[in-house]
Amino acid sequence: MKTKLGKITLILTAALVVGVVSAVYILSVRADPVDTYQSSWQLIRAEANEDGSSFAAVYNLTTEGNFDNKDSSTVANGGPFRIIPQPGEVGTPSKTPGTKWMFAMCGKCFNDTDDTFSFDVVGWSSVNGMAQVICTGDAVLGTQAVIAYPNSGDDALGELSSETSVTYTHATNTFTITDAGFDGVVAGMIAYVTGKNITSGYYAVTTATDANNIIMLGITSTDNNTDSTVQINPSFWADTINIDDVNTWPGIEVYNTANNSVCLLVIDLAGLEWIQFCIYDADAATSEEAGEIAVFGKPW
């Protein structure tokens, strides 16, 4: 009897071990990846106006072509971004050197839709490395608004101001509210307007009289009404990126361009340690130029 019980116990124990091992294997195979960094965007260049009137005004490669002349300012001030962290850096997710990176750019429209800016991407291999001009190009802002950064809000349109039941006075092209909902609106920002007999669309704010009154020209309605909706968000993603010469650097690609969504620039950064987006032709005071450009990126 003891022998039979021993055999049964041994069989049950073996079966239990097999079951546990199998379960662990299945769970490990089905486990979600723990590296969430691959799905997160990093701030490459914080929101700021142009770095100079031209790339040469930012870096004169005749005399400033080495690592020591690299901009010493931080990312928050438009400075270089380190794509390979050094040992001991706290809180920095692992960045695998040699992978491609994906970039998205955004800025503020102050001169009607389709505002533009120009950029150069430059990189350095390491200490004492030479500056590498990776690519030169220009971009056009689309109409997908930025709601996570640099702004914050629930509506893709109307993050800065989202007002309903706005009174429209045709004689003066004025939109009026009573809750100071237009606070922070300045001339040149883009509004999405709908309302009675109004052709829905984007219109530029020509005058911000005060926190309750703004003027927009070009409205088609001839009616005075109180049911207009005005949504304003001055920050939009670049939906078009043009690269002057994709052969300047290996592995340059552009995706999802010219559809009013988010255009993506992909660059193979193998061998580089630092990169910097130098922005110019982005003076918001100049007609058709965007302002306050920000860049985001992530390993691809």
Secondary structure, DSSP 8 states (H G I E B T S, - for coil): -HHHHHHHHHHHHHHHHHHHHHHHHHHHHH---S-GGGG--EEEEEEE--S-SSHHHH--TTT--BGGGS--S-GGGT--EESS--TT-TT-----TT-EEEEEEEEE--SSSS-EEEEEEEEE-STT-BEEEEEEEEEEEEEEE--SSSS--S-SS-SSEEEEEEEEEGGGTEEE-SS-TTTT--TT-EEEEEETTEEEEEEE--EEEETTEEE-S-----S-EEEEEEEE--EEEEEEEEES-TTSSTTEEEES-SSSS--EEEEE-TT-SEEEEEEES--TTSTTB-EEEEEEEEE-
